[in-house]
Amino acid sequence: MRKVIVNEFLALDGTAQAPGGADEDTSDGFQHGGWHMQYGAGSGVAKLIGEAGGFLLGRRTYEIFAGYWPNAPDDVQEVADLMNTKPKHVASRTLTDPLEWQNSSVLSAALPEAVAALKEEDGGDLLVIGSTVLVQSLIQHGLVDEFRLMIDPVLVGGGKRIFPDDGGLRPLRLVDHEVTGPGTIIATYSPA
Amino acid sequence: MKLTTITHVSVDGVMQGLGGPDEDRTGGFERGGWAAPLFVDEAATFLNEVFQRADAFLFGRRTYEIFAGYWGVMPDPENNPIAGPLNARPKYVASTTLTDPQWADTTVLSGDVAAGVSELKAKPGGELQVHGSGNLIRWLLDNQLVDEITLLTYPVVIGQGTRLFPATGPDTALDLVESRATPSGVIIQVYRPTGRPQYATATPD
């Protein structure tokens, strides 16, 4: 069975919003977009993307990615090719097929059923990137197999988070711990 | 003295009520004691070493009262690696409401706390440690008075309760001094604040 791997850039205070650029996601007045960029070296994300069977995305992240990857600059062409060609499965109540970004489709069933069906398919694991609303929902439905958290040495002061504030106590198991050159901690957890 | 903060947090950043069910029920918090089963071996040894190297302690009022009522009344404290230093070394409490501290060797900083803390930091050498004291730590961070941040991150998501870092903070770049994982899955992280972060203008990688 394929795994659902939630792979997130996080600031130390738990913010997941707009790691990549100032204009990436300014919702709720977020002014600190782009906080991740100086810590990118050694994050291993390109390798993970290369191995992924496909992506599971929320609507907002889908729209950000769909607006960027098809026209990405030359220096990220390798990752762009992977992002553009691999299947994107989008959880959305408002978007409908056909989607503009190549090899993208809207999940056609409720989240638990749709994700269960995807997990049964052959191929590489499903990678979730960004997609904070979707991630909270996946967690609440017990659909996450692994969290790969890349925690940058920065406090950003607020922004969207990936863990629900629903009072749910969720034990985890630390599967791996790594530190990159710039001081990012890559902590991999599975639900215990 | 350098000012270091030491905080136990969950993966979702919660610091409230880690030690026991009734430690801190503010806001209807029901998950008290979440760290206790995970606080074993290397994490416990590390914390003992941290307390041993403290020269003085700085508290907010709530943590001071919790600690005074537990570590401060422990019999034979000199035989306990945490109670020993806590009882033997000077304690400072930033509070405008605490008037009659019961724990020996306590000084209340009730006036200009920034000046009081700066005065302590100006003493040569040594380490002024802040345990618990979330409100105080947020204030110290806001006023750039923290020299070193130590976190112990426990492998659990709590889903409620107060977090260490503020929801609308100052943004601060950090240097990672050290990070390691214990066999029970606790990550020990030490950081030094270094000023304002840089933000990219390009779009995502």
Chai-1 contact restraints between the chains, C-beta under 6 A:
chainA,res_idxA,chainB,res_idxB,connection_type,confidence,min_distance_angstrom,max_distance_angstrom,comment,restraint_id
A,D13,B,F165,contact,1.0,0.0,6.0,A-B,restraint_1
A,G14,B,G13,contact,1.0,0.0,6.0,A-B,restraint_2
A,G20,B,T203,contact,1.0,0.0,6.0,A-B,restraint_3
A,G20,B,P204,contact,1.0,0.0,6.0,A-B,restraint_4
A,G20,B,D205,contact,1.0,0.0,6.0,A-B,restraint_5
A,G21,B,A200,contact,1.0,0.0,6.0,A-B,restraint_6
A,G21,B,A202,contact,1.0,0.0,6.0,A-B,restraint_7
A,G21,B,T203,contact,1.0,0.0,6.0,A-B,restraint_8
A,G21,B,P204,contact,1.0,0.0,6.0,A-B,restraint_9
A,A22,B,Y199,contact,1.0,0.0,6.0,A-B,restraint_10
A,A22,B,T201,contact,1.0,0.0,6.0,A-B,restraint_11
A,E24,B,P204,contact,1.0,0.0,6.0,A-B,restraint_12
A,H32,B,D171,contact,1.0,0.0,6.0,A-B,restraint_13
A,G34,B,Y199,contact,1.0,0.0,6.0,A-B,restraint_14
A,G34,B,A200,contact,1.0,0.0,6.0,A-B,restraint_15
A,W35,B,P197,contact,1.0,0.0,6.0,A-B,restraint_16
A,M37,B,A200,contact,1.0,0.0,6.0,A-B,restraint_17
A,Q38,B,Q198,contact,1.0,0.0,6.0,A-B,restraint_18
A,G40,B,D205,contact,1.0,0.0,6.0,A-B,restraint_19
A,Y68,B,T203,contact,1.0,0.0,6.0,A-B,restraint_20
A,Y68,B,P204,contact,1.0,0.0,6.0,A-B,restraint_21
A,P153,B,L174,contact,1.0,0.0,6.0,A-B,restraint_22
A,P153,B,L176,contact,1.0,0.0,6.0,A-B,restraint_23
A,P153,B,Y191,contact,1.0,0.0,6.0,A-B,restraint_24
A,V154,B,A173,contact,1.0,0.0,6.0,A-B,restraint_25
A,V154,B,P197,contact,1.0,0.0,6.0,A-B,restraint_26
A,L155,B,F165,contact,1.0,0.0,6.0,A-B,restraint_27
A,L155,B,G169,contact,1.0,0.0,6.0,A-B,restraint_28
A,L155,B,T172,contact,1.0,0.0,6.0,A-B,restraint_29
A,V156,B,D171,contact,1.0,0.0,6.0,A-B,restraint_30
A,G157,B,T168,contact,1.0,0.0,6.0,A-B,restraint_31
A,G157,B,G169,contact,1.0,0.0,6.0,A-B,restraint_32
A,G157,B,D171,contact,1.0,0.0,6.0,A-B,restraint_33
A,G158,B,A167,contact,1.0,0.0,6.0,A-B,restraint_34
A,G158,B,T168,contact,1.0,0.0,6.0,A-B,restraint_35
A,F163,B,D12,contact,1.0,0.0,6.0,A-B,restraint_36
A,F163,B,V157,contact,1.0,0.0,6.0,A-B,restraint_37
A,D166,B,G159,contact,1.0,0.0,6.0,A-B,restraint_38
A,G167,B,G159,contact,1.0,0.0,6.0,A-B,restraint_39
A,G167,B,Q160,contact,1.0,0.0,6.0,A-B,restraint_40
A,G168,B,G159,contact,1.0,0.0,6.0,A-B,restraint_41
A,L169,B,R31,contact,1.0,0.0,6.0,A-B,restraint_42
A,R170,B,V157,contact,1.0,0.0,6.0,A-B,restraint_43
A,P171,B,V156,contact,1.0,0.0,6.0,A-B,restraint_44
A,L172,B,P155,contact,1.0,0.0,6.0,A-B,restraint_45
A,L174,B,P155,contact,1.0,0.0,6.0,A-B,restraint_46
A,L174,B,A181,contact,1.0,0.0,6.0,A-B,restraint_47
A,L174,B,G185,contact,1.0,0.0,6.0,A-B,restraint_48
A,H177,B,A181,contact,1.0,0.0,6.0,A-B,restraint_49
A,V179,B,S179,contact,1.0,0.0,6.0,A-B,restraint_50
A,G183,B,L176,contact,1.0,0.0,6.0,A-B,restraint_51
A,I185,B,S179,contact,1.0,0.0,6.0,A-B,restraint_52
